[in-house]
Each structure stands twice: as structure tokens, then as C-alpha cells.
Amino acid sequence: NAERLADAGFVPVIEPVKESFGGLEKSLKAVCDAGGSAVVVVNPFHGDHSENGEGISNLLKAYLPKKEIAAGVLLTAEMNLDEVVTCLKVHEDHQLTLLHAGFTQGKALADAVAGTNVVRHLFLGSEDPLYRRHFKGRPRVLVRDGFKRRKRNLDYPPVEFFSVLHASFEEEGMDGFGDFLTVGDEFQESGGPAYSIAIHLTYIDPDDEDRMFVYHFKSLRSDTPADPAGKFSEALSALIETINRDDSKVLETEAVKEFRSLHARGHFPGLGYVKKLSMQHHIE
């Protein structure tokens, strides 16, 4: 999706969680080749680099000539101002993006970053406009998690509200918006066996002020973890039935075309691939 994101002017934010950088380097190359931009978090909260992000910082040195790749500094409630300033100094040669995620010393931080190479501010779920107002003068982006994750796929309703931020961010005084796709802001290394299979598909409703909703197409069976392919077929049939309706509001994306192809072929590509298609549809 690097080319699609670049064409749309969307900037992916990447928080590396794996020790190996193979996938990250491949992604950054794709972003640069497509003429896009990305933010790489240098102090991840989760994963193999949560204690020490030095490896990420060293990797980013290779991208110093490329202004498209910015270093992202995650500002959590546990950090103090001195720690933030130290992290900013380490990456002073980079374009910097600050990710506000619970940090509370707004005015002191704004004073500390004045005149630095901070190019944008991301507010991760920050609903405090008094905190956000300290950072006017640089692009401000509000990021909210529209995906309400359930412990069991069985517990998802057929459809629910997702977000209105894509249509309201300017009303909130912001310069951009973001979300966590159809996965949500929750870090999981792995999951258990799925008793029920769900396909998550977002859509914008032009008849309801362009609010965004998400369908949760679920398998009919949920008693045992057996037969994931058959259960996927059940969920996919529900998806196809909905998007084939004359009044369907689901955008006919490349991902939706792939779902149609899977249904026509009776093919189960694996749950990881299904999640990827759900995410791609949301991006499109």
C-alpha cells in the first residue's frame, strides 16, 4: 500500500516491536520508492525495543538524507521533561514527530521544543484541548482508536459506530486525523484458536453526515475451534450478501474485489491474510 498511501498524502506511523529490522527496512524502502513519508517511533512502548531503542536510532541514520522518514518520539505519562529533551537531542538531525500519549507537561514541553526540528504533533487519544493548544504553529493531528476490540469474535455486534474524525477533525481545530485501522490500539504477540471467525469491514454513510461504521461479519458456528476454513466461508458469505445489496454503502475497493474472488473460488487464504484485507479496505 506504499504507493496508495503516498498518493493520498497519508503518513503511516510505525512502532517497531520485533528485534529484527528486515520487515521495517523493506517497508521504509517501499515508502521512499513510492515518494511517500513515514514516522518511525524510536522509543517504542511495546516489544523487543521497549527498553532500548538505540538499534532503531542507528537504523534511521541511514535515512538522514531522506526528509520523508521522520523520527517519532512517544511521550507517555511515565516520562519527565528531561527524558524527552534528551531523546530529542539524540535525534536532532532528523525531522521529528512528537506522539503525545499521556504526557502532561504541555506548556513546559512546548517551550522546550520551540525552534527545534519538530515538524508535527500527533495526539493519541488526547481529549484535552487545553494541552493541545500549546502546540499551535506546527501541524497537529488527532488520532483516535475507532475499533472496539472484544475478547471473543462472538461478542461483536453485526454493525457499530467506528469514527467521525475523518469528517470532524477541522471542527476540532486539527490539521489531520488518524486511527488504528480495524485492529485497534492493543499490542498482542499472538492469539489463541478462534472459535468464531469475524471479518471487519468499514464503510462511510453519506446519509448519516458521513459517519463511519464497521460491519462485523461472523461465522454461524462458534462452539469449537475446528474448521476455520468452513467458518471463514460462513462469514464471507454474509459479507458478500451485504455488499451485493442495491443499497450497500461499502466502497468497492481492491480489497473487496479480493474478497469477491475468494468467495468465487471457495478459497481460505488464512486468518492473517483476511485481517490484511480488512486493513487494506479501511486504508482505501
Summary of the structure (lengths in Angstrom):
residues: 284
radius of gyration: 20.4
end to end distance: 8.9
largest distance: 59.5
contacts: 801
relative contact order: 0.09
helix: 37%
strand: 20%
